[in-house]
Amino acid sequence: MSDELEAIMTVLVGFSSKYGATEGIAERIARRLREAGQDAVARPAASVDKADTYDAFVIGSSTYMGSWRKEATEFVRRNRELLSGHPVWLFSSGPLGTAGKDAQGRDLLKESEPKQFEEFSEALQPRGMQVFFGALDPRVLGRRDRLVRRIPSGLELLPEGDFRNWAAIDEWAAGIARELRGE
C-alpha cells in the first residue's frame, strides 16, 4: 500500500448548532479536509451512534453563556475513552460582531472559550482548540432570543450578520489536514 493511501483517514466533523452558523463551519472544515484528500464528513454530534468507525475527530459547538451545547458536550463525555486514543481537535463558535477585543481590552476569541475546553483538554489532549466568530440571522431566532434582541442592549448583545472568518477557518482546517498527513 502506498504512503499516500495510508495517510487517508476517516474524519468525523461532529457539531452542535442552534441556528446553523456552527453547522456551516463544520461543513466548511469537512469540505476542506476532503479537498486535502481525507475522508471527512460533517454530522450533528447527536446523530453519531458509531463513533468507533472514525480515525480522527473534529468536534465543535456553538457556545451560549460560556458553555457548549448539550449535544456536543454529551458526545465527548460519552466517547471520552475512544476520543482520547485518536487525533482530536475542538472548535467553538459564538462571539458576534467585528470587535477583536472586549470592553476590557481582552482578546474576544480567547475570552469566549467555552468552559468545556479546559475539561476536554485534560481528558483528550486535543491537537488544537479554536474559537471562531459566529453568525446571526434574526429571521431564524427562537422566541427567547428574539425577546433578548428587543431589550435596549439586545441588538448590541446579538448583532445581526455573518461574522465568521472563512480564511481563518480554512487555515485551521488546512493545519488539521497537514497533521493528518503527518507533515
N, C-alpha and C positions, 0 to 999 in steps of 0.2 A: 504494500500500500504506500502511496506517495506521501511525503510530509504534508503536502497541501491538503489531501483528503483527511489526514489525521488531525489537522488543525480546525476542521469544521465541527462546531459544537451546536447542540440544540439548546437554544436560549429562550427562557420564558421572560418576557417583559410583563410582569404582573402589575396590576394597578387597581386603585380605588379612586373613583372620580365622582364628585357630586353633580357637577353641571357640564362636564365634558372637556374642560381645559387640560386636566391631567391625563385623560384618555388620549387627547391629541398629542401630548408629549410622549406618552408611551408608544403610540403608533409611529411617531417620528423616529424614536430610538430603534424600534424593531425594524423599520424600513431601512435605516442607515446601517444596521448590523447585517441585514440581508444583502444590501449593496456591497458590503465589505466581505461577503462570502459566507456568512454564518447562517444557520437555520434558525431564524428568530420569529417569534410570534408574540403579539400583544394580546393579552386576555385579562378580563376582570379577575382579580385575585379570588373573589368569592366563587368563581366558576371552575377553578382548578381543583380537580379531585385526584389527579395522579401526578403530583409534583416530582415523583421519583423518575419520571420519564425525561427529565431535562438535565442537561450537563452544567448549565450556568443560569444565574438568575439576576434580573434587574427588577427590583420591586419599588414601586412608587405610590404615593398617595397625595391627595390634596391635604392641606393642613388647615384646621379650624381651631381657634383658641389654643394654639400651641401643640395640638395633637393630630396624628394621622387619623384617618377614618378607620372605623372598626374593622371593616373587611380586610384591609391590608395588614393591620396590626394582628388580627387573629390568624391570618395566613402565615405570617412569620412565626408567631408563637407556636402554632400547630406543627409547623415544619422546621422548627429550630434545629433539631438534630441533623436532619437531611441538609439543610442550608449551610450549616457550619462546616460541612465537608466538601463544599463546592464553591466555585468563584461566585461572589455576590456583590452587587452594587445596589445602593439605595438612593432614591431621589424623592423630593417633595416639591410640591408647587403650592403657592399660596399668596405671597405678597403681591399686592396690586399697586399700580401706579408707576411713575417713572423715576422716583427718587431712589438713589442708591444708598442713602443714609436715612436713619430715623431722626426724630426731633432732637435726640441727644448726640447726634453725630456718629452713631454706631452703624456698622455695615448691616443693611437691612436683610440681606440674604443670610448672613451668619446669625442674626438675631431671630430669624424666622425658622431656624432649625426646629423640627418637632422634638418633643421630649423622648420619643421612641428612638431617635438616633443614638442617644447615649446608651440606652438599654441594649439595642441591637448591635451596637459597635462592640460591646464587650462579649456578647454571645456569639456573634457571627464573624467578627474580624473582616468586615466588608473591605473590598479593594478600593471603594470610593463611596462617598456620600455627597450629594449635591442638592441644593435648593435652587429652584427656578421660579421666576416670576410667573404668575398665572394670568388668567383672563376672566372677564366678567361680562356676560350678555344679560342685561336686566330682563329681557323677554323670557328667559328660562328660569328665573329665580323662583324659589319656593315662597310660600306665604310669609314665613318668618323673616327671610332675607329681604323681601320686598318692603316689609314694615321697617326694618332697620334703615333702609335707604330713605325712608320718609322722615326720620328724625333729623334735627338740624345738622348733626355731624355725619349723618348716614352716607351722603354722597362722597364725603372725604374718606370714610372707612371702606366703602365699597364702590370705588370709581369704575365707571364703565370703560371697557376697552380690552384689547388683547395686548398684554404686556410681556408675553413670552418672548424670550430672546432665542430665536431659532438658531442663530450662529453659535451661541453658547451650548445649546442642546446638541447640535451637530458635532461640535468639537468634543463634547463629553462622550457621545456615542462612538466617535472615531477612536478615542482613547480606550474605550472598552474593547472595541474590535481589535486594536493593536495588542492589548493584553491577552485576549483570547487566542490570538495567533502566536503568542509567545514572544512578541517583539519588545 
